[in-house]
């Protein structure tokens, strides 16, 4: 055992003695300054760095890296990365979530596949299942974000914040043009670009009107010599 691996092995042994569970200890990397609570399972490919604190009865990994962050009790973080952030208790994170610095994910939230968070605060029970970017934003409790939602926080010169209240439903493929605010209970229709503030309990729709041109597709194929 060389000078590099000896401290890693000592840390793993310390955690195992304290009630941390590892499916394959040799496949887990935990730095000296990390704290992990009893009953937490560290799956292969888990990397815990800096001053990270993991609570009790969590499931971390596989293939997860957490740096200088706090993950409270009862959380699952699957195949994801988290940096300099707080994940409150009973959250489900991943797979393939990237939580960038200065985020707080509220208790019981679900942040899923290909979601990226940056410099934002999410309230309790908020859900973003997939394919979403939320940056420089404050979001309330029990919100639901459909896939393809984006906060457009950068105008080419400065970053701007988006503020979303509690119990807001965000339809798929919504763009928030920051700075903009959405009040409690609002409903954002799928495909909407939100460029003005949305009042409480309002419905916001911002789409082009659909047109149907009968026979156009068949005629286009004929013009191009296609059957």
DRENPA-3360 file (N, C-alpha, C; in nm, 2 decimals, always signed):
BEGIN
1 = XXXXXXXX = +0.09/-0.12/+0.00/+0.00/+0.00/+0.00/+0.09/+0.12/+0.00 ~ +0.06/+0.22/-0.10/+0.15/+0.34/-0.11/+0.10/+0.45/-0.02 ~ +0.17/+0.56/-0.02/+0.13/+0.68/+0.06/+0.00/+0.74/+0.02 ~ -0.04/+0.71/-0.10/-0.17/+0.77/-0.15/-0.29/+0.69/-0.10 ~ -0.28/+0.56/-0.12/-0.39/+0.47/-0.09/-0.41/+0.45/+0.06 ~ -0.30/+0.46/+0.14/-0.32/+0.43/+0.29/-0.42/+0.52/+0.36 ~ -0.42/+0.65/+0.34/-0.52/+0.73/+0.40/-0.66/+0.70/+0.36 ~ -0.68/+0.67/+0.23/-0.81/+0.63/+0.18/-0.86/+0.50/+0.25;
9 = XXXXXXXX = -0.77/+0.41/+0.26/-0.81/+0.28/+0.33/-0.85/+0.31/+0.47 ~ -0.77/+0.39/+0.54/-0.80/+0.42/+0.68/-0.93/+0.49/+0.70 ~ -0.96/+0.58/+0.60/-1.09/+0.65/+0.61/-1.21/+0.55/+0.59 ~ -1.19/+0.46/+0.49/-1.30/+0.37/+0.46/-1.32/+0.28/+0.59 ~ -1.21/+0.24/+0.65/-1.23/+0.15/+0.77/-1.30/+0.22/+0.88 ~ -1.26/+0.35/+0.89/-1.33/+0.44/+1.00/-1.48/+0.44/+0.98 ~ -1.52/+0.47/+0.85/-1.66/+0.48/+0.82/-1.73/+0.35/+0.84 ~ -1.67/+0.24/+0.80/-1.73/+0.11/+0.81/-1.76/+0.08/+0.96;
17 = XXXXXXXX = -1.66/+0.11/+1.04/-1.67/+0.09/+1.19/-1.78/+0.17/+1.25 ~ -1.81/+0.29/+1.18/-1.92/+0.38/+1.24/-2.06/+0.35/+1.18 ~ -2.07/+0.24/+1.10/-2.20/+0.20/+1.06/-2.23/+0.24/+0.92 ~ -2.14/+0.29/+0.84/-2.16/+0.32/+0.70/-2.14/+0.19/+0.62 ~ -2.22/+0.17/+0.52/-2.23/+0.05/+0.44/-2.16/+0.07/+0.30 ~ -2.08/-0.02/+0.26/-2.01/-0.01/+0.13/-2.02/-0.14/+0.06 ~ -2.08/-0.14/-0.06/-2.09/-0.26/-0.14/-1.95/-0.31/-0.18 ~ -1.87/-0.22/-0.22/-1.73/-0.25/-0.26/-1.64/-0.14/-0.21;
25 = XXXXXXXX = -1.59/-0.16/-0.09/-1.51/-0.05/-0.03/-1.39/+0.00/-0.12 ~ -1.33/-0.08/-0.19/-1.22/-0.04/-0.28/-1.26/+0.05/-0.39 ~ -1.39/+0.05/-0.42/-1.44/+0.14/-0.53/-1.50/+0.27/-0.48 ~ -1.48/+0.30/-0.35/-1.53/+0.42/-0.29/-1.41/+0.51/-0.25 ~ -1.42/+0.64/-0.28/-1.32/+0.74/-0.25/-1.38/+0.84/-0.16 ~ -1.32/+0.85/-0.04/-1.37/+0.95/+0.06/-1.25/+1.02/+0.12 ~ -1.26/+1.16/+0.11/-1.15/+1.23/+0.16/-1.16/+1.25/+0.32 ~ -1.05/+1.29/+0.38/-1.04/+1.29/+0.52/-1.14/+1.38/+0.59;
33 = XXXXXXXX = -1.17/+1.49/+0.53/-1.26/+1.59/+0.59/-1.41/+1.56/+0.58 ~ -1.44/+1.45/+0.52/-1.58/+1.41/+0.49/-1.64/+1.34/+0.62 ~ -1.77/+1.37/+0.64/-1.85/+1.30/+0.75/-1.97/+1.23/+0.68 ~ -1.99/+1.10/+0.72/-2.10/+1.02/+0.67/-2.17/+0.96/+0.78 ~ -2.31/+0.97/+0.79/-2.39/+0.91/+0.89/-2.41/+0.76/+0.89 ~ -2.44/+0.70/+1.00/-2.46/+0.56/+1.01/-2.58/+0.52/+0.92 ~ -2.57/+0.40/+0.87/-2.68/+0.35/+0.78/-2.68/+0.39/+0.64 ~ -2.59/+0.48/+0.60/-2.58/+0.53/+0.47/-2.50/+0.43/+0.38;
41 = XXXXXXXX = -2.55/+0.40/+0.26/-2.49/+0.31/+0.17/-2.41/+0.39/+0.06 ~ -2.28/+0.36/+0.05/-2.20/+0.42/-0.05/-2.17/+0.32/-0.16 ~ -2.23/+0.34/-0.28/-2.22/+0.24/-0.39/-2.09/+0.27/-0.47 ~ -2.05/+0.17/-0.55/-1.92/+0.19/-0.62/-1.92/+0.31/-0.71 ~ -1.80/+0.37/-0.72/-1.79/+0.49/-0.79/-1.82/+0.62/-0.72 ~ -1.85/+0.61/-0.59/-1.88/+0.73/-0.51/-1.75/+0.80/-0.47 ~ -1.75/+0.93/-0.49/-1.64/+1.02/-0.46/-1.69/+1.13/-0.37 ~ -1.65/+1.14/-0.25/-1.69/+1.24/-0.15/-1.57/+1.32/-0.12;
49 = XXXXXXXX = -1.58/+1.46/-0.14/-1.46/+1.54/-0.14/-1.48/+1.66/-0.04 ~ -1.36/+1.72/+0.00/-1.37/+1.84/+0.08/-1.43/+1.82/+0.21 ~ -1.52/+1.92/+0.24/-1.59/+1.92/+0.37/-1.73/+1.87/+0.36 ~ -1.75/+1.77/+0.28/-1.88/+1.72/+0.25/-1.94/+1.65/+0.38 ~ -2.07/+1.67/+0.41/-2.14/+1.60/+0.52/-2.25/+1.52/+0.46 ~ -2.26/+1.39/+0.48/-2.37/+1.31/+0.44/-2.44/+1.26/+0.56 ~ -2.57/+1.27/+0.56/-2.65/+1.23/+0.68/-2.67/+1.08/+0.69 ~ -2.76/+1.04/+0.77/-2.79/+0.90/+0.80/-2.89/+0.85/+0.70;
57 = XXXXXXXX = -2.87/+0.71/+0.67/-2.97/+0.64/+0.59/-2.99/+0.70/+0.45 ~ -2.88/+0.74/+0.39/-2.88/+0.79/+0.26/-2.83/+0.67/+0.16 ~ -2.85/+0.69/+0.03/-2.79/+0.60/-0.07/-2.72/+0.69/-0.17 ~ -2.59/+0.68/-0.17/-2.51/+0.76/-0.25/-2.44/+0.68/-0.36 ~ -2.46/+0.72/-0.49/-2.40/+0.64/-0.59/-2.50/+0.55/-0.66 ~ -2.46/+0.48/-0.76/-2.32/+0.46/-0.81/-2.28/+0.58/-0.89 ~ -2.14/+0.60/-0.91/-2.09/+0.70/-1.00/-2.14/+0.84/-0.96 ~ -2.11/+0.88/-0.84/-2.16/+1.01/-0.79/-2.04/+1.08/-0.73;
65 = XXXXXXXX = -2.03/+1.21/-0.75/-1.92/+1.29/-0.69/-1.99/+1.41/-0.62 ~ -1.96/+1.42/-0.49/-2.01/+1.53/-0.41/-1.90/+1.61/-0.34 ~ -1.89/+1.74/-0.36/-1.78/+1.82/-0.32/-1.83/+1.93/-0.23 ~ -1.78/+1.94/-0.11/-1.81/+2.06/-0.02/-1.95/+2.08/-0.01 ~ -2.03/+1.98/+0.01/-2.18/+1.99/+0.02/-2.23/+1.92/+0.14 ~ -2.36/+1.95/+0.17/-2.43/+1.88/+0.28/-2.55/+1.81/+0.22 ~ -2.56/+1.68/+0.25/-2.67/+1.60/+0.21/-2.74/+1.55/+0.34 ~ -2.86/+1.59/+0.36/-2.92/+1.55/+0.49/-2.98/+1.41/+0.49;
73 = XXXXXXXX = -3.04/+1.37/+0.60/-3.08/+1.23/+0.62/-3.18/+1.18/+0.51 ~ -3.17/+1.06/+0.47/-3.27/+0.99/+0.39/-3.27/+1.03/+0.25 ~ -3.16/+1.08/+0.20/-3.15/+1.12/+0.05/-3.10/+1.01/-0.03 ~ -3.13/+1.01/-0.16/-3.07/+0.93/-0.26/-3.01/+1.02/-0.36 ~ -2.88/+1.00/-0.39/-2.81/+1.07/-0.50/-2.75/+0.97/-0.59 ~ -2.81/+0.96/-0.71/-2.77/+0.85/-0.80/-2.70/+0.91/-0.93 ~ -2.58/+0.86/-0.95/-2.51/+0.90/-1.07/-2.51/+1.05/-1.11 ~ -2.48/+1.13/-1.01/-2.49/+1.27/-1.02/-2.37/+1.34/-0.96;
81 = XXXXXXXX = -2.36/+1.48/-0.98/-2.26/+1.56/-0.92/-2.32/+1.67/-0.84 ~ -2.26/+1.71/-0.73/-2.31/+1.82/-0.65/-2.19/+1.89/-0.59 ~ -2.19/+2.03/-0.60/-2.08/+2.11/-0.56/-2.13/+2.22/-0.47 ~ -2.08/+2.24/-0.35/-2.10/+2.35/-0.27/-2.24/+2.39/-0.25 ~ -2.32/+2.29/-0.22/-2.47/+2.31/-0.21/-2.53/+2.23/-0.09 ~ -2.65/+2.25/-0.06/-2.73/+2.19/+0.04/-2.84/+2.11/-0.02 ~ -2.85/+1.98/+0.01/-2.96/+1.90/-0.03/-3.03/+1.86/+0.10 ~ -3.15/+1.91/+0.12/-3.22/+1.88/+0.25/-3.28/+1.74/+0.25;
89 = XXXXXXXX = -3.33/+1.70/+0.37/-3.36/+1.56/+0.39/-3.47/+1.50/+0.29 ~ -3.46/+1.37/+0.27/-3.56/+1.30/+0.19/-3.57/+1.34/+0.05 ~ -3.46/+1.39/-0.01/-3.46/+1.43/-0.15/-3.42/+1.31/-0.24 ~ -3.47/+1.31/-0.36/-3.42/+1.21/-0.46/-3.36/+1.29/-0.57 ~ -3.23/+1.26/-0.59/-3.15/+1.33/-0.69/-3.09/+1.23/-0.79 ~ -3.11/+1.26/-0.92/-3.05/+1.18/-1.03/-3.15/+1.08/-1.09 ~ -3.10/+1.01/-1.19/-2.96/+1.00/-1.23/-2.93/+1.12/-1.32 ~ -2.80/+1.15/-1.33/-2.74/+1.25/-1.43/-2.79/+1.39/-1.40;
97 = XXXXXXXX = -2.80/+1.42/-1.27/-2.82/+1.56/-1.22/-2.69/+1.63/-1.19 ~ -2.68/+1.76/-1.23/-2.57/+1.84/-1.19/-2.61/+1.95/-1.11 ~ -2.58/+1.95/-0.98/-2.61/+2.06/-0.89/-2.48/+2.14/-0.87 ~ -2.48/+2.26/-0.93/-2.37/+2.35/-0.93/-2.37/+2.43/-0.80 ~ -2.26/+2.51/-0.77/-2.25/+2.58/-0.64/-2.36/+2.67/-0.61 ~ -2.39/+2.68/-0.48/-2.48/+2.78/-0.42/-2.62/+2.75/-0.44 ~ -2.66/+2.62/-0.43/-2.79/+2.58/-0.44/-2.84/+2.52/-0.31 ~ -2.97/+2.54/-0.28/-3.04/+2.47/-0.18/-3.16/+2.39/-0.24;
105 = XXXXXXXX = -3.16/+2.26/-0.22/-3.27/+2.18/-0.27/-3.36/+2.14/-0.15 ~ -3.49/+2.19/-0.15/-3.57/+2.18/-0.03/-3.61/+2.03/+0.00 ~ -3.65/+2.01/+0.12/-3.69/+1.88/+0.18/-3.79/+1.81/+0.09 ~ -3.76/+1.68/+0.06/-3.86/+1.60/-0.02/-3.87/+1.63/-0.17 ~ -3.77/+1.71/-0.22/-3.77/+1.74/-0.36/-3.72/+1.63/-0.44 ~ -3.76/+1.63/-0.57/-3.71/+1.53/-0.67/-3.65/+1.60/-0.79 ~ -3.52/+1.57/-0.81/-3.45/+1.64/-0.92/-3.39/+1.52/-1.00 ~ -3.44/+1.51/-1.13/-3.41/+1.39/-1.20/-3.31/+1.41/-1.32;
113 = XXXXXXXX = -3.33/+1.33/-1.42/-3.23/+1.30/-1.52/-3.21/+1.43/-1.61 ~ -3.08/+1.46/-1.62/-3.04/+1.57/-1.71/-3.10/+1.70/-1.66 ~ -3.10/+1.72/-1.53/-3.14/+1.85/-1.48/-3.01/+1.92/-1.42 ~ -3.00/+2.05/-1.45/-2.88/+2.12/-1.39/-2.94/+2.24/-1.31 ~ -2.89/+2.26/-1.19/-2.92/+2.37/-1.10/-2.80/+2.45/-1.08 ~ -2.82/+2.58/-1.07/-2.70/+2.67/-1.04/-2.75/+2.79/-0.97 ~ -2.69/+2.82/-0.85/-2.72/+2.94/-0.77/-2.87/+2.96/-0.75 ~ -2.94/+2.85/-0.70/-3.08/+2.87/-0.69/-3.13/+2.80/-0.56;
121 = XXXXXXXX = -3.25/+2.84/-0.52/-3.31/+2.79/-0.40/-3.44/+2.73/-0.43 ~ -3.46/+2.60/-0.40/-3.59/+2.53/-0.43/-3.66/+2.50/-0.29 ~ -3.79/+2.53/-0.29/-3.87/+2.50/-0.17/-3.90/+2.35/-0.16 ~ -3.96/+2.32/-0.05/-4.00/+2.18/-0.01/-4.09/+2.12/-0.12 ~ -4.05/+1.99/-0.16/-4.14/+1.91/-0.24/-4.15/+1.96/-0.39 ~ -4.06/+2.03/-0.43/-4.05/+2.08/-0.57/-3.99/+1.96/-0.66 ~ -4.05/+1.95/-0.78/-4.01/+1.84/-0.87/-3.97/+1.89/-1.00 ~ -3.85/+1.84/-1.05/-3.80/+1.86/-1.18/-3.75/+1.72/-1.23;
129 = XXXXXXXX = -3.84/+1.65/-1.31/-3.81/+1.51/-1.34/-3.70/+1.50/-1.44 ~ -3.69/+1.59/-1.54/-3.59/+1.57/-1.65/-3.57/+1.69/-1.74 ~ -3.45/+1.70/-1.80/-3.42/+1.79/-1.91/-3.46/+1.93/-1.87 ~ -3.41/+1.98/-1.76/-3.44/+2.12/-1.72/-3.32/+2.19/-1.67 ~ -3.31/+2.32/-1.69/-3.20/+2.41/-1.64/-3.27/+2.52/-1.56 ~ -3.23/+2.53/-1.43/-3.28/+2.64/-1.34/-3.15/+2.70/-1.28 ~ -3.13/+2.83/-1.32/-3.01/+2.90/-1.27/-3.05/+3.04/-1.22 ~ -2.98/+3.08/-1.11/-3.01/+3.22/-1.06/-3.16/+3.23/-1.03;
137 = XXXXXXXX = -3.21/+3.14/-0.95/-3.36/+3.14/-0.93/-3.40/+3.11/-0.79 ~ -3.52/+3.16/-0.75/-3.58/+3.13/-0.62/-3.71/+3.07/-0.65 ~ -3.73/+2.94/-0.61/-3.85/+2.87/-0.64/-3.92/+2.82/-0.51 ~ -4.05/+2.84/-0.50/-4.12/+2.80/-0.38/-4.14/+2.65/-0.36 ~ -4.25/+2.62/-0.28/-4.28/+2.48/-0.24/-4.37/+2.42/-0.34 ~ -4.36/+2.29/-0.36/-4.45/+2.20/-0.43/-4.48/+2.25/-0.57 ~ -4.37/+2.29/-0.64/-4.38/+2.33/-0.78/-4.35/+2.21/-0.87 ~ -4.40/+2.20/-0.99/-4.37/+2.10/-1.08/-4.33/+2.16/-1.21;
145 = XXXXXXXX = -4.21/+2.11/-1.25/-4.15/+2.16/-1.38/-4.15/+2.05/-1.48 ~ -4.21/+2.08/-1.60/-4.21/+1.99/-1.71/-4.08/+1.99/-1.78 ~ -4.05/+1.88/-1.86/-3.93/+1.87/-1.92/-3.90/+1.98/-2.02 ~ -3.78/+2.02/-2.05/-3.74/+2.12/-2.14/-3.76/+2.26/-2.09 ~ -3.78/+2.28/-1.95/-3.79/+2.41/-1.89/-3.65/+2.47/-1.88 ~ -3.64/+2.60/-1.91/-3.52/+2.67/-1.90/-3.54/+2.81/-1.84 ~ -3.45/+2.85/-1.75/-3.45/+2.99/-1.70/-3.34/+3.06/-1.78 ~ -3.38/+3.15/-1.86/-3.28/+3.23/-1.95/-3.22/+3.34/-1.87;
153 = XXXXXXXX = -3.12/+3.31/-1.79/-3.07/+3.40/-1.69/-2.96/+3.50/-1.73 ~ -2.91/+3.48/-1.86/-2.80/+3.56/-1.90/-2.83/+3.63/-2.03 ~ -2.82/+3.76/-2.03/-2.85/+3.84/-2.14/-2.73/+3.88/-2.23 ~ -2.62/+3.82/-2.20/-2.50/+3.84/-2.28/-2.41/+3.94/-2.20 ~ -2.46/+4.00/-2.10/-2.38/+4.10/-2.02/-2.39/+4.07/-1.87 ~ -2.51/+4.04/-1.82/-2.53/+4.02/-1.68/-2.63/+3.90/-1.66 ~ -2.61/+3.84/-1.54/-2.71/+3.74/-1.49/-2.82/+3.80/-1.42 ~ -2.94/+3.75/-1.44/-3.06/+3.80/-1.38/-3.14/+3.68/-1.31;
161 = XXXXXXXX = -3.22/+3.71/-1.21/-3.29/+3.61/-1.13/-3.43/+3.59/-1.18 ~ -3.48/+3.47/-1.17/-3.62/+3.43/-1.19/-3.67/+3.40/-1.05 ~ -3.79/+3.45/-1.02/-3.86/+3.42/-0.89/-3.99/+3.35/-0.92 ~ -4.01/+3.23/-0.87/-4.13/+3.15/-0.89/-4.19/+3.12/-0.75 ~ -4.32/+3.14/-0.73/-4.38/+3.12/-0.60/-4.40/+2.97/-0.58 ~ -4.49/+2.94/-0.48/-4.52/+2.80/-0.45/-4.64/+2.75/-0.53 ~ -4.65/+2.62/-0.54/-4.77/+2.55/-0.61/-4.78/+2.60/-0.75 ~ -4.67/+2.62/-0.82/-4.68/+2.67/-0.96/-4.65/+2.54/-1.05;
169 = XXXXXXXX = -4.74/+2.53/-1.15/-4.72/+2.43/-1.25/-4.65/+2.49/-1.37 ~ -4.54/+2.43/-1.41/-4.47/+2.48/-1.53/-4.47/+2.37/-1.64 ~ -4.54/+2.40/-1.75/-4.55/+2.31/-1.86/-4.42/+2.28/-1.93 ~ -4.42/+2.18/-2.01/-4.30/+2.14/-2.08/-4.26/+2.25/-2.18 ~ -4.13/+2.26/-2.20/-4.07/+2.36/-2.30/-4.11/+2.50/-2.27 ~ -4.10/+2.54/-2.14/-4.12/+2.67/-2.10/-3.98/+2.75/-2.09 ~ -3.98/+2.87/-2.14/-3.86/+2.96/-2.12/-3.90/+3.07/-2.03 ~ -3.82/+3.10/-1.92/-3.84/+3.21/-1.84/-3.73/+3.31/-1.87;
177 = XXXXXXXX = -3.77/+3.43/-1.92/-3.67/+3.53/-1.96/-3.65/+3.62/-1.84 ~ -3.54/+3.60/-1.77/-3.51/+3.68/-1.65/-3.47/+3.82/-1.68 ~ -3.50/+3.91/-1.59/-3.57/+3.90/-1.46/-3.72/+3.89/-1.48 ~ -3.78/+3.79/-1.42/-3.93/+3.77/-1.43/-3.97/+3.70/-1.30 ~ -4.10/+3.73/-1.26/-4.16/+3.67/-1.14/-4.29/+3.60/-1.18 ~ -4.31/+3.48/-1.11/-4.43/+3.41/-1.13/-4.49/+3.39/-0.98 ~ -4.61/+3.44/-0.96/-4.66/+3.43/-0.83/-4.73/+3.30/-0.79 ~ -4.77/+3.28/-0.67/-4.82/+3.15/-0.62/-4.93/+3.10/-0.70;
185 = XXXXXXXX = -4.94/+2.97/-0.72/-5.05/+2.90/-0.78/-5.07/+2.92/-0.93 ~ -4.97/+2.99/-1.00/-4.99/+3.01/-1.14/-4.97/+2.88/-1.22 ~ -5.02/+2.89/-1.34/-5.01/+2.77/-1.43/-4.95/+2.82/-1.56 ~ -4.83/+2.76/-1.60/-4.77/+2.81/-1.73/-4.79/+2.70/-1.83 ~ -4.86/+2.73/-1.94/-4.89/+2.64/-2.04/-4.77/+2.59/-2.12 ~ -4.77/+2.47/-2.16/-4.66/+2.41/-2.23/-4.62/+2.50/-2.35 ~ -4.49/+2.51/-2.38/-4.45/+2.58/-2.50/-4.45/+2.74/-2.48 ~ -4.46/+2.78/-2.36/-4.47/+2.93/-2.33/-4.34/+2.99/-2.31;
193 = XXXXXXXX = -4.31/+3.11/-2.36/-4.20/+3.19/-2.32/-4.25/+3.30/-2.23 ~ -4.21/+3.30/-2.11/-4.25/+3.39/-2.01/-4.16/+3.51/-2.00 ~ -4.21/+3.63/-2.05/-4.12/+3.75/-2.05/-4.18/+3.86/-1.97 ~ -4.30/+3.83/-1.91/-4.37/+3.93/-1.82/-4.41/+3.86/-1.70 ~ -4.42/+3.93/-1.59/-4.46/+3.88/-1.46/-4.60/+3.81/-1.47 ~ -4.62/+3.70/-1.40/-4.74/+3.63/-1.40/-4.81/+3.64/-1.26 ~ -4.93/+3.69/-1.26/-5.00/+3.71/-1.13/-5.04/+3.57/-1.06 ~ -5.08/+3.58/-0.94/-5.12/+3.47/-0.86/-5.24/+3.40/-0.93;
201 = XXXXXXXX = -5.23/+3.27/-0.93/-5.34/+3.18/-0.99/-5.38/+3.21/-1.13 ~ -5.29/+3.28/-1.20/-5.32/+3.30/-1.35/-5.27/+3.19/-1.44 ~ -5.32/+3.19/-1.56/-5.27/+3.10/-1.66/-5.19/+3.19/-1.76 ~ -5.07/+3.15/-1.79/-4.99/+3.22/-1.89/-4.97/+3.13/-2.01 ~ -5.01/+3.18/-2.13/-4.99/+3.11/-2.26/-4.92/+3.20/-2.35 ~ -4.81/+3.15/-2.41/-4.74/+3.23/-2.51/-4.69/+3.15/-2.62 ~ -4.77/+3.12/-2.71/-4.74/+3.03/-2.83/-4.78/+3.10/-2.96 ~ -4.72/+3.05/-3.07/-4.77/+3.09/-3.20/-4.90/+3.01/-3.23;
209 = XXXXXXXX = -4.99/+3.08/-3.30/-5.12/+3.01/-3.33/-5.09/+2.90/-3.44 ~ -5.14/+2.78/-3.41/-5.12/+2.67/-3.50/-5.20/+2.68/-3.63 ~ -5.14/+2.66/-3.74/-5.21/+2.66/-3.87/-5.21/+2.52/-3.93 ~ -5.32/+2.48/-4.00/-5.32/+2.35/-4.07/-5.34/+2.38/-4.21 ~ -5.25/+2.33/-4.30/-5.27/+2.34/-4.44/-5.29/+2.20/-4.50 ~ -5.41/+2.18/-4.53/-5.45/+2.04/-4.58/-5.38/+2.01/-4.71 ~ -5.33/+1.89/-4.71/-5.26/+1.83/-4.83/-5.12/+1.88/-4.86 ~ -5.07/+1.98/-4.78/-4.94/+2.04/-4.80/-4.83/+1.93/-4.81;
217 = XXXXXXXX = -4.83/+1.84/-4.71/-4.72/+1.74/-4.70/-4.72/+1.65/-4.82 ~ -4.83/+1.60/-4.87/-4.84/+1.52/-4.99/-4.79/+1.59/-5.11 ~ -4.83/+1.72/-5.13/-4.79/+1.80/-5.24/-4.64/+1.83/-5.24 ~ -4.59/+1.85/-5.12/-4.44/+1.87/-5.11/-4.36/+1.75/-5.15 ~ -4.41/+1.63/-5.11/-4.34/+1.51/-5.16/-4.35/+1.49/-5.31 ~ -4.46/+1.52/-5.37/-4.47/+1.51/-5.51/-4.38/+1.61/-5.59 ~ -4.37/+1.73/-5.54/-4.28/+1.83/-5.60/-4.14/+1.78/-5.59 ~ -4.10/+1.71/-5.49/-3.96/+1.66/-5.47/-3.94/+1.52/-5.53;
225 = XXX = -4.04/+1.47/-5.59/-4.03/+1.33/-5.65/-4.03/+1.22/-5.56 ~ -4.09/+1.24/-5.44/-4.10/+1.14/-5.34/-4.24/+1.08/-5.33 ~ -4.25/+0.95/-5.30/-4.38/+0.89/-5.29/-4.44/+0.91/-5.15;
% end
